[in-house]
Amino acid sequence: MDPFQALRHLRLPKGNLDLTIGNFDGVHIGHKKILQSLNPHRVVLTFLNHPQSVLTGQSPPLLTLPEHKINLIKELQVQTVCQIPFTPELAKMEARSFLISLRSVIPFSRLILGHDAVIGYQRQGSAQHLLELASELGFALTYLPAVALNAEVVSSSVIRKALTAGQLDKVQSLLGRPYSIQGRVCPGAGMGRILDCPTANLDISQLALPPFGVYAVWVKFAQQRFKALANLGCAPTLQRQTPVLEVHLLEHQEDLYGKEIEVSFLDFLRPEQRFPSLQALKEQIQQDILKSRTYFVTSS
């Protein structure tokens, strides 16, 4: 099976092509440095699934789902973003075969990689080996140094750890933006309207998450941004089994069902908790709405 079959009909920029390869989960400030170093004739190759899902059989929770990742990369003025599955066949390719096959579909003149990037079966494509292959195959190879913040090298794993700990300010600094979740609004149980707080629900099953609780958030869709309140978790009063992200727009009543939205986490308002009754939960939600409105007033 040809791992690059999906790339054989690409419309590529004209001129000498710069290519970078990586998983780019989160599209953090280290990734941005790589992407912004490319010349205008640039191509980004990334993966639909995390390589660890194949290499170790277990993927870490993701910071960005595939479509969200593409959107974030394109916001950096990258026109050509390619996503392919990271397959067992791809994992077994030696570095030389990988580069020859890849250049047959993307004839790049320069390959730009992050400081810790390796290519090829069993990580054989070290910097020295890739420099030798670049000379043999006739392309330039550039490694970019690590990006550090407060003496800590920026990485997706560092961001996941900070996110799990609820360190939203640190996560925002490492990402260069607030942590956000993008997805298509899916059906809910209809409890939001019963609680006088209609919500739009997102599936979060594959994602890295901040602590369960209530947040002030921005909701973006159709190039518009709306102030909102979000509940992340299992809603213990309602005894859900599966965590979900629910968002309630504060100032607009938009039908978001089926729409692609992005939810940006701004401020943690309170932890998730169980209430003795639906009436008690309804009263708390109204307090949460007031608290979120106050956040937007004081932070503007």
LINKAUR-V787520 format. One record per residue. N is the residue number from 1. SS is DSSP state (A for helix, B for strand, O for the rest). D_FIRST is the distance of its C-alpha to the first C-alpha in Angstrom with 2 decimals. Layout:
[[N/SS/D_FIRST] [N/SS/D_FIRST]]
This chain:
[[1/O/0.00] [2/O/3.80] [3/O/6.16] [4/O/8.86] [5/A/8.29] [6/A/11.22] [7/A/13.33] [8/O/13.51] [9/O/16.59] [10/O/18.47] [11/O/22.20] [12/O/23.08] [13/O/26.64] [14/O/28.49] [15/O/29.74] [16/O/28.64] [17/B/25.94] [18/B/26.19] [19/B/23.09] [20/B/23.16] [21/B/20.50] [22/O/21.36] [23/O/21.39] [24/O/24.82] [25/O/25.86] [26/O/29.33] [27/O/29.41] [28/O/32.46] [29/A/34.92] [30/A/32.97] [31/A/29.87] [32/A/32.26] [33/A/33.64] [34/A/30.25] [35/A/29.52] [36/A/33.04] [37/O/32.85] [38/O/30.36] [39/O/31.89] [40/O/32.02] [41/O/28.91] [42/B/26.60] [43/B/23.11] [44/B/22.11] [45/B/18.60] [46/B/18.62] [47/B/16.74] [48/O/17.03] [49/O/17.60] [50/O/19.61] [51/O/17.77] [52/A/20.35] [53/A/19.01] [54/A/16.14] [55/A/18.20] [56/O/21.28] [57/O/20.45] [58/O/23.02] [59/O/23.01] [60/O/26.37] [61/O/27.98] [62/B/26.91] [63/O/29.38] [64/O/27.51] [65/O/25.14] [66/A/22.34] [67/A/24.53] [68/A/27.55] [69/A/25.84] [70/A/24.87] [71/A/28.49] [72/A/29.99] [73/A/28.05] [74/A/29.06] [75/O/32.63] [76/O/32.59] [77/O/32.33] [78/O/28.63] [79/O/27.50] [80/B/23.78] [81/B/21.93] [82/B/18.14] [83/B/16.62] [84/B/13.02] [85/O/12.10] [86/O/12.52] [87/O/9.98] [88/A/10.48] [89/A/7.57] [90/A/9.44] [91/A/12.63] [92/O/12.19] [93/O/11.82] [94/O/15.27] [95/A/17.21] [96/A/17.51] [97/A/13.86] [98/A/13.27] [99/A/16.28] [100/A/15.68] [101/A/12.24] [102/A/13.95] [103/A/17.03] [104/A/15.38] [105/A/15.02] [106/O/17.98] [107/O/20.57] [108/B/22.59] [109/B/25.90] [110/B/26.48] [111/B/24.51] [112/B/26.62] [113/B/26.02] [114/O/28.12] [115/O/30.35] [116/O/28.29] [117/O/24.73] [118/O/22.55] [119/B/19.08] [120/O/16.87] [121/A/16.56] [122/A/19.86] [123/A/21.34] [124/O/21.85] [125/B/21.85] [126/O/25.52] [127/A/27.70] [128/A/29.08] [129/A/25.80] [130/A/24.39] [131/A/27.69] [132/A/27.35] [133/A/23.86] [134/A/25.23] [135/A/28.06] [136/A/25.94] [137/A/23.44] [138/O/26.25] [139/O/25.99] [140/B/28.38] [141/B/27.63] [142/B/29.81] [143/B/30.15] [144/O/32.32] [145/O/34.77] [146/O/34.74] [147/O/36.63] [148/B/39.34] [149/B/41.66] [150/O/44.86] [151/O/43.68] [152/B/40.50] [153/B/37.05] [154/O/35.28] [155/O/32.05] [156/A/30.31] [157/A/31.46] [158/A/35.04] [159/A/34.92] [160/A/33.71] [161/A/36.60] [162/A/39.12] [163/A/37.94] [164/A/38.32] [165/O/41.79] [166/O/42.72] [167/O/43.28] [168/A/42.58] [169/A/44.42] [170/A/42.43] [171/A/39.13] [172/A/40.30] [173/A/41.20] [174/A/37.84] [175/A/35.87] [176/O/38.37] [177/O/38.72] [178/O/39.56] [179/O/36.88] [180/B/35.50] [181/B/33.33] [182/B/31.75] [183/B/30.79] [184/B/31.71] [185/O/35.02] [186/B/34.72] [187/O/37.49] [188/O/40.01] [189/O/42.77] [190/O/45.39] [191/A/47.54] [192/A/47.70] [193/A/50.06] [194/A/52.17] [195/O/52.55] [196/O/53.47] [197/O/50.35] [198/O/47.57] [199/O/44.16] [200/B/40.59] [201/B/38.04] [202/B/34.64] [203/O/32.05] [204/O/31.84] [205/O/29.91] [206/O/27.20] [207/B/29.59] [208/O/31.87] [209/O/35.39] [210/O/38.95] [211/O/41.64] [212/O/42.35] [213/B/45.26] [214/B/46.59] [215/B/45.78] [216/B/46.93] [217/B/43.91] [218/B/43.06] [219/B/41.04] [220/B/39.37] [221/B/38.18] [222/O/38.53] [223/O/39.55] [224/B/42.50] [225/B/43.40] [226/B/45.52] [227/B/47.41] [228/B/46.40] [229/B/46.85] [230/B/43.92] [231/B/43.84] [232/B/40.97] [233/B/40.89] [234/O/41.69] [235/O/45.12] [236/O/47.05] [237/O/49.96] [238/O/47.65] [239/O/45.93] [240/O/42.33] [241/O/39.70] [242/O/36.85] [243/O/37.36] [244/B/37.27] [245/B/38.22] [246/B/41.04] [247/B/42.57] [248/B/45.92] [249/B/46.93] [250/O/50.43] [251/O/51.76] [252/O/49.78] [253/O/48.91] [254/O/45.56] [255/O/43.41] [256/O/40.11] [257/O/38.41] [258/O/34.88] [259/O/35.17] [260/B/32.98] [261/B/35.32] [262/B/35.42] [263/B/37.88] [264/B/39.26] [265/B/41.20] [266/B/44.55] [267/B/47.04] [268/B/47.25] [269/B/50.22] [270/B/50.44] [271/B/48.52] [272/O/47.47] [273/O/50.29] [274/O/51.59] [275/O/54.59] [276/O/57.23] [277/O/56.89] [278/A/55.11] [279/A/58.23] [280/A/58.00] [281/A/54.34] [282/A/55.31] [283/A/58.03] [284/A/55.75] [285/A/53.21] [286/A/56.03] [287/A/56.89] [288/A/53.27] [289/A/53.33] [290/A/56.55] [291/A/55.17] [292/A/52.06] [293/A/54.31] [294/A/56.41] [295/A/53.39] [296/A/52.51] [297/A/56.16] [298/A/56.66] [299/A/53.36] [300/O/53.75]]
